[in-house]
């Protein structure tokens, strides 16, 4: 339980740090650099924590573990977090976190597809309520105008990117859990995080090739001081501490319970955003968020 709560707090801090970075650094480049930094940090941490030589860290896991954790890195980190940074850049921390409440829906669908976990009536009802809450929260004309006025992208694109990020996060967590317990060998969360991050980092180059865009040098991410500092803090609280603790929570708790606690992140982010901006969001957005959270709780309780 403590790992899940720490994950909640860490992701909240990381979200605001990455918000700053995403508006100073191109999202795809930001995603690549933070994955590279996180891979190095978790590689060193895993060697020290587990007392392993570097080659043991790579060779010890089974091929099956590498496949599942690698897929988790590609789906959840390379693709999902690229969408997530783009959505964060456009929508801001609070609005992005509301869309992110749909992640447990895709985790449930992923668990049904890949882990043979059933879908109960409670689960289906929770999905419908959660989706309804998100639609309600994002229906405010004032919210749309605020996003358009900030000038980082269209409201519709931000929402679509946020949904894509939620798909990646939900399915990525299921694949990670499968990888940590495959072949009858339990993979330590720190080592699993390194495996996900390293594959995710390498896959960002493949993603660039598919987009046929320019290959931006890594040094470009360190030019702007404010963006650089936000990225470093985001790496610390997001893919390093946050993801490691989320895997520890997923390994020690029922996935539904872990996702319930994770789903409280938008509530904490909203409270912090209100304190930072000293301005309340539209009432309909708060009501929609509450409905979405209620849907998540019903979903995972089923």
C-alpha positions in Angstrom: 0.0 0.0 0.0 2.8 2.4 0.9 4.4 2.0 -2.6 1.1 2.9 -4.2 0.7 6.1 -2.1 4.3 7.1 -2.8 3.7 6.5 -6.5 0.7 8.9 -6.3 2.8 11.6 -4.7 5.7 11.1 -7.0 3.7 11.2 -10.2 2.0 14.4 -9.0 5.4 16.1 -8.5 6.7 14.7 -11.8 3.6 15.9 -13.8 4.2 19.5 -12.8 7.9 19.2 -13.5 7.3 17.7 -16.9 4.7 20.3 -17.7 7.4 23.0 -17.5 9.8 20.8 -19.6 7.2 19.9 -22.2 6.6 23.6 -23.0 10.3 24.2 -23.4 11.5 21.0 -25.1 10.0 19.2 -28.1 7.9 16.3 -26.7 9.5 13.5 -28.6 13.0 14.7 -27.7 12.0 15.2 -24.1 10.6 11.6 -24.0 13.9 10.2 -25.4 16.2 12.1 -23.1 14.3 11.4 -20.0 14.1 7.7 -20.9 17.8 7.6 -21.5 18.6 9.4 -18.2 16.2 7.1 -16.3 17.7 4.0 -17.9 21.2 5.0 -16.7 19.9 5.9 -13.2 18.0 2.6 -12.7 20.8 0.6 -14.2 23.2 1.9 -11.6 20.6 1.6 -8.8 19.8 -2.0 -9.8 23.4 -3.0 -9.8 24.0 -1.5 -6.3 20.7 -2.6 -4.8 20.8 -6.1 -6.1 24.5 -6.6 -5.9 24.7 -7.6 -9.5 27.4 -7.1 -12.1 26.2 -5.1 -15.1 26.2 -8.1 -17.4 24.2 -10.1 -14.9 21.5 -7.4 -14.9 21.1 -7.9 -18.6 21.7 -11.7 -18.8 19.8 -12.8 -15.7 16.2 -12.2 -16.9 14.7 -14.8 -19.2 13.9 -14.0 -22.8 10.2 -14.1 -22.0 10.8 -11.4 -19.3 12.6 -9.2 -21.7 9.9 -9.6 -24.3 7.0 -8.6 -22.0 9.0 -5.8 -20.2 10.3 -4.6 -23.6 6.8 -4.5 -25.0 5.7 -2.7 -21.9 8.4 -0.1 -22.5 7.4 0.4 -26.1 3.7 0.6 -25.5 3.7 2.4 -22.2 6.8 4.6 -22.5 7.9 5.1 -26.1 4.5 5.6 -27.6 2.2 6.2 -24.6 4.4 8.8 -23.0 5.1 10.6 -26.3 1.3 11.0 -26.5 1.3 12.0 -22.8 3.9 14.7 -23.1 2.1 16.1 -26.2 -1.2 16.1 -24.3 0.4 17.6 -21.2 2.0 20.4 -23.3 -1.4 21.2 -24.9 -3.9 20.7 -22.0 -1.8 21.5 -19.0 -1.4 19.3 -15.9 -5.0 19.4 -14.5 -6.8 18.8 -17.8 -4.4 16.1 -18.9 -4.8 14.3 -15.5 -8.6 14.2 -16.0 -8.2 12.4 -19.4 -5.6 10.1 -17.8 -8.3 8.7 -15.5 -9.3 6.5 -18.4 -6.0 4.5 -18.0 -7.6 1.9 -15.6 -10.2 1.1 -18.4 -7.4 0.1 -20.7 -5.6 -1.7 -17.9 -8.8 -3.8 -17.3 -9.1 -4.5 -21.0 -5.5 -5.3 -21.2 -5.7 -7.7 -18.3 -8.7 -9.3 -19.9 -6.9 -9.8 -23.2 -3.4 -10.7 -22.0 -3.8 -12.0 -18.4 -7.2 -13.8 -18.7 -8.8 -11.6 -16.0 -12.5 -11.4 -16.3 -14.7 -8.4 -17.0 -17.6 -8.2 -14.5 -20.7 -6.1 -14.6 -19.1 -3.8 -12.0 -16.2 -3.3 -14.3 -18.3 -2.5 -17.3 -20.5 -0.1 -15.3 -17.4 1.6 -13.9 -16.0 2.0 -17.5 -19.2 3.7 -18.6 -19.3 6.1 -15.6 -15.6 6.9 -15.9 -15.9 7.8 -19.6 -19.1 9.8 -18.9 -17.2 11.7 -16.2 -14.3 12.5 -18.5 -16.6 13.7 -21.2 -18.5 15.9 -18.7 -15.2 17.3 -17.3 -13.9 18.2 -20.8 -17.1 19.6 -22.1 -16.7 23.1 -20.7 -16.4 25.9 -23.3 -14.3 27.8 -20.8 -11.8 25.0 -20.7 -11.6 24.8 -24.5 -11.1 28.6 -24.8 -8.4 28.5 -22.1 -6.4 25.7 -24.0 -6.8 27.5 -27.3 -5.6 30.7 -25.7 -2.5 29.1 -24.4 -1.5 28.4 -27.9 0.2 25.0 -27.6 -2.2 23.1 -29.8 -5.9 22.4 -30.4 -8.2 21.2 -27.6 -9.3 18.2 -29.6 -5.7 17.1 -30.4 -4.8 17.4 -26.7 -7.7 15.2 -25.6 -7.0 12.5 -28.3 -3.3 12.5 -27.3 -4.3 12.1 -23.7 -6.5 9.1 -24.5 -3.6 7.6 -26.4 -1.4 8.1 -23.4 -4.0 6.4 -21.2 -4.1 3.4 -23.5 -0.3 3.1 -23.4 -0.2 3.4 -19.6 -2.9 0.9 -18.9 -1.7 -1.8 -21.3 1.9 -1.1 -20.4 1.3 -1.8 -16.8 -0.4 -5.1 -17.5 2.6 -6.2 -19.8 5.0 -5.1 -17.1 3.3 -7.2 -14.5 3.4 -10.2 -16.8 7.1 -9.7 -17.5 8.0 -9.4 -13.8 6.4 -12.8 -13.1 7.1 -14.7 -16.3 9.0 -18.0 -16.5 8.4 -18.5 -12.7 11.2 -16.0 -11.9 10.3 -12.7 -10.1 12.0 -9.7 -11.5 12.9 -6.9 -9.0 11.0 -3.7 -9.7 14.2 -1.6 -10.1 15.6 -4.1 -12.6 12.3 -4.3 -14.4 12.2 -0.5 -14.6 15.7 -0.5 -16.2 14.6 -3.1 -18.7 11.5 -1.1 -19.6 13.4 2.2 -19.8 16.3 0.9 -21.9 14.0 -0.7 -24.5 11.8 2.4 -24.4 14.8 4.6 -25.1 16.0 2.6 -28.0 12.5 2.5 -29.4 12.2 6.3 -29.6 14.6 6.2 -32.5 12.4 3.7 -34.3 9.4 6.0 -33.7 11.3 8.9 -35.2 12.0 6.8 -38.3 8.3 6.0 -38.7 7.4 9.7 -38.5 10.2 10.6 -41.0 11.0 13.7 -39.0 14.4 15.2 -38.3 16.5 13.4 -35.7 17.0 16.1 -33.0 20.4 15.9 -31.1 20.1 15.0 -27.4 22.0 18.2 -26.5 19.0 20.3 -27.7 17.1 19.2 -24.6 19.7 20.9 -22.3 19.7 24.3 -23.9 16.9 26.0 -22.0 17.6 26.2 -18.3 14.0 26.1 -17.1 13.2 23.2 -19.4 16.3 21.3 -18.4 15.6 21.7 -14.6 12.0 20.6 -15.1 13.2 17.5 -17.1 15.7 16.5 -14.4 13.0 16.8 -11.7 10.5 15.0 -13.8 13.0 12.1 -14.4 13.5 11.8 -10.7 9.9 11.7 -9.7 8.4 10.2 -12.8 10.2 7.3 -14.6 12.8 6.7 -11.8 11.0 6.8 -8.5 7.4 6.9 -9.7 7.6 4.0 -12.2 9.7 1.8 -9.9 7.3 2.3 -7.1 4.3 1.7 -9.4 5.8 -1.7 -10.4 6.5 -2.5 -6.8 2.9 -1.7 -6.0 1.6 -3.8 -8.9 3.8 -6.7 -7.8 2.6 -6.6 -4.2 -1.0 -5.5 -4.5 -3.9 -6.6 -6.5 -3.7 -4.7 -9.8 -7.2 -3.2 -9.2 -6.2 -1.8 -5.8 -3.0 -0.3 -7.1 -4.9 1.3 -10.0 -7.5 2.7 -7.6 -4.8 4.5 -5.7 -3.1 5.6 -8.9 -6.4 7.0 -10.1 -6.4 9.6 -7.3 -3.5 11.4 -9.0 -5.9 13.8 -10.9 -7.4 14.9 -7.5 -4.1 15.7 -6.0 -3.0 17.5 -9.2 -6.2 19.5 -9.3 -5.7 20.6 -5.7 -2.1 21.6 -6.4 -3.1 23.4 -9.6 -5.7 25.4 -7.7 -3.1 26.5 -5.1 -0.6 27.3 -7.8 -2.9 29.3 -10.1 -5.2 30.6 -7.3 -8.1 30.0 -9.6 -10.9 27.4 -9.5 -11.7 25.5 -12.7 -15.3 25.4 -14.0 -17.7 23.6 -11.6 -18.7 21.2 -14.4 -15.0 20.1 -14.7 -14.8 19.4 -11.0 -18.1 17.4 -11.1 -16.9 15.5 -14.1 -13.6 14.6 -12.4 -15.5 13.4 -9.4 -17.7 11.2 -11.6 -14.7 9.9 -13.5 -12.9 8.9 -10.2 -16.1 7.2 -8.9 -16.2 5.3 -12.2 -12.6 4.1 -11.7 -13.3 3.0 -8.1 -16.4 1.0 -9.3 -14.3 -0.4 -12.2 -11.5 -1.7 -10.1 -13.8 -2.9 -7.3 -15.5 -5.2 -9.8 
